[in-house]
């Protein structure tokens, strides 16, 4: 079995009018930050907020009437399940989805809202997939694999077709790799249209499944962890996707967690759009390896925007801490009336905002007649924070960051 460019063209014709043709736009600010010429494809604007609709619908539209009547089943960490559930409901096809127990609540609830029967089983995708196969046999359903399927890959490949229609002179496509369906489809389409384009895969450092297979190493050994990019947290890349994608890929990069977090925050703060961890993967690669992309015209896909709101809030707050715009200062002084008011006046007078105050008289490393204050402040930037610390020091209240 092999994926052809004609398969992707047929998928594009099949999907027309059923999914969003999402925009691909330049980002001046992200270009300045990364040193590359950044173009962003907003697949988070699909109805289910992810590109996965493409492959799922392309598969559903090719089922026989008998298969549609039996119903379909899939295992997914979220976005494939939502795309499959949404379009199956539109087509009147019963759908069952098996999701790992660790799947973010927002993805579970949204999948149920689309009318799917959701079964939570397994600690990760691989365990959930094994259980889905078992249910498939027991209930005589049609299994729709999230990546290791030619029809699904063909649907995903339409992302690259649209990008090169909009921006024909793209030089590099950094593509997230989980099971490999997206990169197999996009690489097949892009290399046919523009043979000299570079395809660069990226994986979470915790889940280097494609990299391990390239090196002939068992990916299951030493793989795993609580990555924020759970949408591409797959221990074993698909055999079929690997066979198709490997000859077309120029490089594969491993990305550490802080870069995924920063990419999510940048999309929110710069592009005013929401990206999940895996969805921000392409930008994370540019942040982690700027020398690989500097000066190149890069097409980045926001593959999905389904992130738990509490997690998004945490990521944005952590980014403030990284930028030293949210800092906790510890001040030790005499326990006398007015001390906190004096310190607060210094901080406020320099234009910072006090977020939280903790007052501790019982710490053993503080004099019996002293007091310890932990004051969390919000500032403009690292330089502003330093100015406030210098002002406190000059007034006799030397702080230290904690």
C-alpha positions in Angstrom: 0.0 0.0 0.0 1.2 3.5 -0.8 0.0 7.0 -0.7 0.0 8.9 -4.0 -0.5 12.5 -5.0 -3.6 11.5 -6.9 -5.0 10.1 -3.6 -4.5 13.6 -2.0 -6.1 15.4 -5.0 -9.1 13.1 -4.8 -9.4 13.8 -1.1 -9.3 17.5 -1.7 -12.1 17.3 -4.2 -14.1 15.0 -1.8 -13.7 17.4 1.2 -14.5 20.6 -0.7 -17.4 22.3 0.9 -17.4 20.0 4.0 -14.5 21.6 5.9 -13.0 25.0 6.3 -10.3 26.1 3.9 -8.3 27.7 6.6 -6.1 30.8 6.0 -2.3 30.8 5.8 -1.1 34.2 6.9 2.3 35.8 7.5 3.3 36.8 11.1 5.6 39.8 11.3 6.1 39.5 15.0 6.8 35.7 15.1 9.2 36.3 12.2 11.1 38.9 14.2 11.2 36.6 17.3 12.4 33.4 15.4 14.5 34.9 12.7 12.6 33.0 10.1 9.9 34.2 7.7 6.9 32.7 9.4 3.6 31.8 7.7 0.9 30.3 9.9 -1.9 27.9 8.7 -4.8 28.2 11.2 -6.2 24.7 11.3 -7.5 25.5 14.8 -10.3 27.3 12.8 -11.8 24.0 11.7 -15.2 23.4 13.4 -13.6 20.9 15.9 -10.5 23.1 16.1 -8.1 20.6 14.5 -6.9 19.4 11.1 -7.9 15.8 12.0 -11.4 16.4 10.4 -9.7 16.1 7.0 -8.6 12.5 7.3 -11.6 11.4 9.3 -14.1 12.7 6.8 -12.1 11.5 3.8 -12.3 8.0 5.3 -16.0 8.2 6.2 -17.0 9.4 2.7 -15.6 6.2 1.2 -17.4 3.7 3.5 -19.9 1.4 1.9 -23.6 1.6 3.0 -23.2 -1.6 4.9 -20.1 -0.3 6.8 -21.9 3.0 7.6 -24.8 1.0 9.1 -22.5 -1.1 11.3 -20.8 2.0 12.7 -17.2 3.1 13.3 -14.8 3.0 16.2 -11.5 4.8 16.8 -8.9 5.3 19.5 -7.7 8.9 20.0 -6.3 11.3 22.4 -8.9 13.8 21.3 -8.8 15.6 17.9 -9.2 12.6 15.7 -12.1 11.5 17.9 -13.8 14.9 17.6 -13.4 15.1 13.9 -14.7 11.5 13.4 -17.6 12.0 15.8 -18.7 15.3 14.3 -18.7 14.2 10.7 -20.1 10.7 11.5 -23.0 12.4 13.2 -23.6 14.6 10.1 -23.6 11.5 8.0 -25.8 9.4 10.3 -23.1 6.9 11.2 -22.9 5.5 14.8 -19.5 6.2 16.3 -17.6 4.9 19.4 -14.4 6.5 20.7 -11.9 5.0 23.1 -9.8 7.7 24.8 -6.9 7.3 27.3 -7.9 8.1 30.8 -5.5 11.0 30.9 -7.2 12.8 28.0 -8.0 16.5 28.9 -11.6 16.9 30.0 -12.3 19.5 27.3 -11.6 16.9 24.6 -13.7 14.2 26.3 -16.7 16.5 26.7 -16.5 17.9 23.2 -16.4 14.4 21.7 -19.5 13.4 23.7 -21.2 16.6 22.6 -20.8 15.5 19.0 -22.9 12.4 19.8 -20.1 9.8 20.2 -20.1 7.0 22.8 -16.9 7.7 24.7 -15.0 4.9 26.5 -12.1 5.8 28.7 -9.5 3.1 29.0 -5.7 2.9 29.1 -2.9 5.1 30.4 -2.0 6.3 26.9 -2.8 6.0 23.2 -1.3 2.5 22.7 -3.4 1.0 25.5 -6.5 2.8 24.4 -6.0 1.5 20.8 -5.6 -2.1 22.0 -8.9 -1.8 23.8 -10.6 -0.2 20.8 -9.5 -3.1 18.6 -11.0 -5.5 21.1 -14.3 -3.6 21.1 -14.2 -3.4 17.3 -14.2 -7.2 17.1 -16.8 -7.7 19.8 -19.3 -5.2 18.2 -18.4 -5.8 14.5 -17.5 -2.2 13.9 -15.3 -0.5 11.3 -12.0 0.7 12.8 -10.9 4.1 11.7 -7.2 4.5 12.6 -6.1 8.0 13.5 -3.0 7.8 11.3 -2.0 4.4 9.9 -4.5 4.5 7.1 -4.1 5.6 3.5 -7.4 7.5 3.3 -6.7 9.3 6.5 -3.2 10.3 5.4 -4.6 11.5 2.1 -7.0 13.8 3.9 -4.2 15.2 6.0 -2.1 15.8 2.9 -4.7 18.4 1.8 -3.2 20.8 4.4 0.0 21.1 2.4 -1.8 21.5 -0.9 -3.6 24.5 0.4 -0.5 26.0 1.9 1.4 25.8 -1.3 -1.5 27.1 -3.3 -1.5 30.2 -1.0 2.3 30.5 -0.6 4.0 28.7 -3.5 7.5 29.7 -2.5 7.6 28.2 1.0 11.0 26.7 1.7 10.5 24.6 4.9 7.5 22.8 6.5 8.1 21.9 10.1 5.5 19.2 10.9 4.6 17.6 14.3 4.9 13.8 14.4 2.8 11.6 16.7 1.7 8.6 14.8 3.0 10.1 11.5 -0.3 10.6 9.5 0.1 14.3 9.1 3.7 14.3 8.1 3.2 11.4 5.7 0.3 13.2 3.9 1.9 16.7 3.9 5.3 15.4 2.8 3.7 13.4 -0.1 1.8 16.5 -1.3 4.5 19.0 -0.8 7.4 17.1 -2.3 5.3 16.4 -5.4 4.3 20.1 -5.9 7.7 21.4 -4.9 10.5 18.8 -4.8 13.1 21.1 -3.2 10.9 22.0 -0.2 12.4 20.8 3.1 10.2 18.7 5.4 11.3 18.8 9.1 9.6 16.6 11.6 9.4 17.4 15.3 8.6 15.2 18.3 8.3 15.8 22.0 11.6 14.8 23.6 9.5 12.5 25.9 8.1 10.6 22.9 10.8 10.2 20.2 9.0 7.4 18.4 9.9 8.4 14.8 13.5 9.2 15.8 13.9 5.9 17.6 12.6 4.0 14.6 15.1 5.8 12.4 17.9 4.7 14.7 16.7 1.2 14.9 15.9 1.5 18.6 12.9 0.2 20.5 10.8 3.3 21.0 8.9 1.8 23.9 12.0 1.8 26.1 12.5 5.0 28.1 9.6 6.7 26.3 6.8 8.4 28.2 6.0 11.3 30.5 3.5 14.1 31.1 4.1 16.1 28.0 1.9 19.2 27.3 1.9 18.0 23.6 -0.3 15.0 24.4 -1.8 15.0 20.9 1.5 13.7 19.6 2.5 11.6 22.6 2.6 8.3 20.8 5.1 5.6 21.8 5.1 3.7 18.4 4.9 5.5 15.1 2.7 3.8 12.5 4.5 1.2 10.3 2.7 2.5 7.2 3.1 6.2 8.0 6.8 5.6 8.7 7.3 3.8 5.4 5.7 6.6 3.4 7.2 9.6 5.3 10.7 8.4 6.0 12.1 8.8 2.4 10.5 12.3 2.2 11.7 13.8 5.5 14.9 15.9 5.6 15.3 16.0 9.4 13.6 15.2 12.7 14.0 17.4 15.8 13.3 16.6 19.4 11.7 19.5 21.3 11.7 20.0 25.1 8.7 21.0 27.1 9.5 24.7 27.8 9.5 25.4 24.0 6.0 24.0 23.6 4.8 26.2 26.5 6.4 29.3 25.0 4.9 28.6 21.6 1.4 28.3 23.1 1.9 31.6 24.9 3.3 33.3 21.8 0.3 32.2 19.7 -2.0 33.6 22.4 -0.2 36.8 22.9 1.0 37.6 19.4 -1.6 36.0 17.1 -4.5 36.2 19.5 -5.3 32.5 18.8 -5.4 29.4 20.9 -3.1 26.5 20.2 -2.8 23.2 22.2 0.6 21.8 22.9 0.9 19.6 19.8 -0.8 22.4 17.8 2.1 24.8 18.7 4.7 22.2 17.9 6.0 23.7 14.6 6.6 27.1 16.3 8.2 25.3 19.3 10.7 23.8 16.8 11.7 27.2 15.5 12.2 28.5 19.1 14.3 25.4 20.0 16.4 25.3 16.9 16.5 28.9 15.5 19.7 28.3 13.5 18.0 25.5 11.5 15.3 27.9 10.2 16.9 31.4 10.2 16.2 33.3 7.0 13.9 30.5 5.6 10.3 30.9 4.5 8.6 28.5 6.9 5.0 27.2 6.8 3.7 26.5 10.3 0.5 24.6 10.9 -1.5 25.2 14.1 -2.7 21.7 14.1 -5.2 22.1 16.9 -6.6 24.4 19.5 -8.2 22.1 22.0 -6.4 22.9 25.3 -7.9 22.7 28.8 -8.6 26.3 29.9 -6.9 25.7 33.3 -3.8 24.4 31.5 -3.8 27.4 29.2 -4.0 29.7 32.2 -1.1 27.9 33.8 1.0 28.1 30.7 0.4 31.9 30.3 1.2 32.5 34.0 4.4 30.4 33.8 5.4 32.4 30.8 5.1 35.6 32.9 7.4 34.0 35.5 9.9 33.0 32.7 10.0 36.6 31.5 10.3 37.9 35.1 7.1 39.8 34.7 5.7 37.8 37.7 8.2 37.5 40.5 8.0 36.5 44.1 10.3 38.6 46.4 11.3 37.6 49.9 12.0 40.5 52.3 13.1 40.1 55.9 12.7 43.0 58.3 11.7 44.2 61.8 8.2 43.2 62.8 6.9 46.7 63.4 3.8 48.6 62.3 3.9 50.1 58.9 6.7 48.0 57.5 4.4 46.3 54.9 2.9 49.7 54.0 6.4 51.1 53.4 7.4 48.3 51.2 4.1 48.4 49.3 4.6 52.1 48.7 8.0 51.6 47.2 6.7 48.9 44.9 3.6 50.8 43.9 5.6 54.0 43.4 7.7 52.3 40.8 4.6 51.2 38.8 4.4 47.5 39.8 1.3 45.6 40.9 1.2 43.5 44.1 -0.5 40.2 43.3 -0.1 38.3 46.6 1.4 38.8 50.1 2.4 36.1 52.5 3.5 37.2 56.1 5.5 34.7 58.1 6.6 35.4 61.7 7.4 31.8 62.7 10.2 30.9 60.2 13.2 29.8 62.3 15.7 31.6 60.1 14.1 34.9 60.9 14.9 36.8 64.1 12.3 36.5 66.9 11.5 40.2 66.5 11.6 40.0 62.7 9.1 39.1 60.0 9.4 37.5 56.6 7.3 38.7 53.7 6.9 36.9 50.4 5.5 39.5 48.0 4.5 38.5 44.4 4.6 41.4 42.0 3.7 41.9 38.4 6.0 44.1 36.4 6.5 45.2 32.7 9.7 43.1 32.2 12.9 41.9 33.7 14.5 45.3 33.7 11.5 46.8 35.6 11.7 44.0 38.2 15.4 44.8 38.7 14.6 48.5 39.2 12.1 47.6 41.9 14.6 45.3 43.6 17.2 48.0 43.5 14.8 50.6 45.0 13.9 48.2 47.9 17.6 47.6 48.6 18.4 51.3 48.7 15.6 51.8 51.3 17.1 49.1 53.5 14.8 46.2 52.5 17.1 44.0 50.4 14.9 41.4 48.6 15.7 38.1 47.0 13.8 36.3 44.4 12.1 33.0 45.5 
